[in-house]
Amino acid sequence: MNRKLSRRSVIATTVGLLGAGLPAFGAGRSPTSNPSADLLRLIANENPYGPSPAARAAAQQAVADGWKYAFRETGALKKQIAAHEGVPASHVMVCAGSSEALRVAAMAFTHGEGRVVSATPTFAFLPTYAGNIGCTVDEIPLDAGMTHDLPAMATAVRPDTRLIYVCNPNNPTGTRVTGAALADFIDEVTPRATVLVDEAYLDLWNDHAEHTAISSIRDGKPVVVTRTFSKLHGMAGLRVGYALAPPALISQLEKLRVTNMSYPGVMAAAASLRDTEFLAFSRARIRECMDITAGVLKELGRPFISSYGNFVYFDTGGSPADFATAMRRAGIMTGMHYAPYPSWARVSMGRVEDMRIFADAARSYFGRET
Ligand SMILES: Cc1ncc(COP(=O)(O)O)c(C=O)c1O
């Protein structure tokens, strides 16, 4: 598949649902509804357990100090991240969420020319932006297990391919390629193009060191790894992420940055990184949510992919839009779906109690009351 900016593979079911055509919230809710007045957000892969108590306290103090630019503190956070990841500070760029790094990388390594290779479906931020600035995006379908088809992606690399995007674990399918497979892929393709590995979800799992592409960066290969405080750390609204790469690539990225970091975001990130107790708690809750979700999907006979993200991709067996509409009536925002899997939908993990509400709503929808 090869598209120049045209049709993106992502169909955001919610765009329509949030806008028009639905009864006002609360009308016609099922008995298994979310009892709260707010819609449960099981849609954007956030983590409602965050920010950590330490991060909240640091952000609050930082609001009072918010008359200052956070230059010095951003430098300190960069050093802290470098120590955490085992690379020199020259290998780190701190940015306003990892999505800033994704866009800047698309610009820095293509300047709006040539080709970008990505999987489909995947997190569309980088491929969409690359298309918007004039690149041709070669979208390579996932394999039969809904995992990146690395051999097919390597074959798709042409002389004018500038950047290859690998989302590991992949959003929306939650599949992960192993560190060993990724290292072989990087060895094969990096003489011809830069590889960006988006590891937004990798640190949700304790074995992340085995599967990260950071070792290729230490070897000096043209590889960028992006990471975020939005998922494990539960700080999506505070907008902090980072890119790791060899220093020459970091300077290319830094030249095209457009934002400075917010004081509360930087201070919260620094505190969160130190709050290992919260990070263990966060991992454990996400695991518990996954078990509840996998359990109900199994019980209801719905096929799903074992996920390495904080979301589960599953087969509704019908229309994901109908499913999303029914969930919204039950007070739950969910239901992103993506081509080319017309009956599949993604549900994000919330709090443990949220997933119990989702499980009950799913039982009602699929016809098995508890
Ligand atoms: C794979 C992936 N990468 C990056 C992001 C963006 O995260 P951030 O909040 O760090 O910009 C997301 C957000 O959902 C994502 O799913």
PDBQT file of the ligand as one rigid body, heavy atoms in Angstrom, charges set to zero:
ROOT
HETATM    1  C1  LIG A 401       2.459   4.578  19.984  1.00  0.00    +0.000 C 
HETATM    2  C2  LIG A 401       2.299   5.962  20.502  1.00  0.00    +0.000 A 
HETATM    3  N1  LIG A 401       3.318   6.803  20.395  1.00  0.00    +0.000 NA
HETATM    4  C3  LIG A 401       3.225   8.058  20.848  1.00  0.00    +0.000 A 
HETATM    5  C4  LIG A 401       2.066   8.520  21.430  1.00  0.00    +0.000 A 
HETATM    6  C5  LIG A 401       1.991   9.947  21.835  1.00  0.00    +0.000 C 
HETATM    7  O1  LIG A 401       2.265  10.086  23.152  1.00  0.00    +0.000 OA
HETATM    8  P1  LIG A 401       2.685  11.456  23.795  1.00  0.00    +0.000 P 
HETATM    9  O2  LIG A 401       1.635  11.759  24.774  1.00  0.00    +0.000 OA
HETATM   10  O3  LIG A 401       4.021  11.165  24.417  1.00  0.00    +0.000 OA
HETATM   11  O4  LIG A 401       2.811  12.508  22.749  1.00  0.00    +0.000 OA
HETATM   12  C6  LIG A 401       0.974   7.666  21.569  1.00  0.00    +0.000 A 
HETATM   13  C7  LIG A 401      -0.265   8.149  22.197  1.00  0.00    +0.000 C 
HETATM   14  O5  LIG A 401      -1.242   7.480  22.346  1.00  0.00    +0.000 OA
HETATM   15  C8  LIG A 401       1.097   6.353  21.075  1.00  0.00    +0.000 A 
HETATM   16  O6  LIG A 401       0.081   5.490  21.146  1.00  0.00    +0.000 OA
ENDROOT
TORSDOF 0
